[in-house]
Amino acid sequence: MIEKISLNSLKFFYYVAQHGSVTLASQKLFVTQSAVSKQIKNLEDALGLILFDRVNKKLVLTSNGSLLFACCQQIFAKLDDCLVDLKNQQYEKKQLVLSCEPTISMKC
C-alpha cells in the first residue's frame, strides 16, 4: 500500500487539513486548486478511505482524516528536524585548509 502513496499527496493533504480549504492550501503550495483536489482524490483512492466530508463548500476531516492528519503532523515535524540536523552537520564538517608554497613560508 505504501508504494501507491506519494509524499506529495500527503503534503497536499496536510496543507488542506491544516487550513481547512483547498484554496488556501493551493496558495500556500503555489499550485492550482485543481492540482490540490486531484492529489486529495488520488490519496483517498489509494487508501480506499474518505478523508474529508464536503459540507457547504467547506472541508471537514472525517475520523480517518483526523487520524492521518495527526500522523502527518508527527511525520513532517520529524522530517523537518532531520533535515535541520543534516544541514547543521554539513556546516560542522567544513574545514579550512590552507597551503602555501615553501618559499613563502620560509620568508616568514
Secondary structure, 3 states (H helix, E strand, C coil): CHHHCCHHHHHHHHHHHHHCCHHHHHHHHCCCHHHHHHHHHHHHHHHCCCCEEEECCEEEECHHHHHHHHHHHHHHHHHHHHHHHHHHHHHHCCCCCCCCCHHHHHCC
